[in-house]
């Protein structure tokens, strides 16, 4: 999983360098494919199926722009503009194990409002990670994230959550971005899971668009998404996807 996580981190670093005004989102997918090929890794997302969606996910990464929350499909006709924000979600499989991480990037210079959204969402991720200690619970993670996000006046995506990960990209337990202290699974060394707050600067309801995959905010407000794959150790959390 450390190998898979490092591939995910390398993809993020390569994509971060490629993001600029005028780049189409399919180009970012091709950047990911080149790293996967170089590292003899497989894209976890490509061909992924979920119940209720007729077609499998077609690409190596999810690229979600502005009001798109998650699961945006790369498109050669979708160009990034100065001032956009773009969420990149990456999954990679190496030797039968998966890594998964997301980050939202500014395209050129962005507004102060979007800059603050990125800060609040990224900080929510690390506030959640701080709760990863043996004896704490999954509810402690969600509660810490929820208190931070709502306290800053932002909306929190509740329909999608973090998740266990290992030999499958999505495994139990679910890791919601809200919860009650002391509730849910007790955290113990050896567990691996993803924490991934998704935050918007408007109202909380979200919806799927016609492609069946892409999730957008109902009110058209901006959204951001940050995620790491975590290993629980005796001392706390080890980040397996070091994209910083």
C-alpha positions, 0 to 999 in steps of 0.5 A: 500500500505504501508503493500504491500510495507513492504512485498516487502522490507522484501522479498528483505532483505531475498533474499539479505541474500540468494545471494551468489556464487553457489545459483541457481536462483530458490532458490531465488524465493522460499525465496520470496514465503516463505515470501509471505506465512508468510505475507498472501500476493500474488505475483503480478508477478506470472501469470501476462500476457502481450499482445504478450507473449503466457505464463504468467509470471511463478514465484514470482520474476524476477531474471536478471543476468549480461546482463539481464535487466529485467524479468529474469525467475528463474531457478533451473539450473542457478547458480550465480557465484562469480562476477556476478550482479543480479537484483531482481524485486519483487511485492506483493499484500496485501488486494487488493493493490500492492507494487513493487521494484527492486534492483541489488546485487553483488554476492561476490566480483565484478569488479570495473566496475560492482560496478560503474554500480550499484552505477550510477543506484542506484543513478539515482533512488534517483535523480529521487525521489528528483524530486517528489514534488507537482507541479513538473512533470513526465518529471522532474523525467525522465530528472533528471535521464537521465542527470545523467546517460548520463553524467556518460557515461552509456546507458539508457533503454528507452523501459521500464519505471516506472509506476503508481501502486495501485489496479493494479500493472501497472496503468497510468501514465508511468514514463519514465527514460528520458524526458523534464523538465515541461512536462507530468503529474503534480505531486500532493499529493496522487499519487502513482507510481514506479520510476525504472531506468534501466542502462547498461554500453554499447549501449542502444538497448535491445531485448527479448530472446526466452522465450518472457519475459527476456530482454537482452542488444543487445551488451552483456553489463551488466545492473542494475535495481533499483526501489521504489514505491513512495507515493507523500505527501505535503512534497515530496516522501514517499518510500513505499518499504524500502529495504535499 
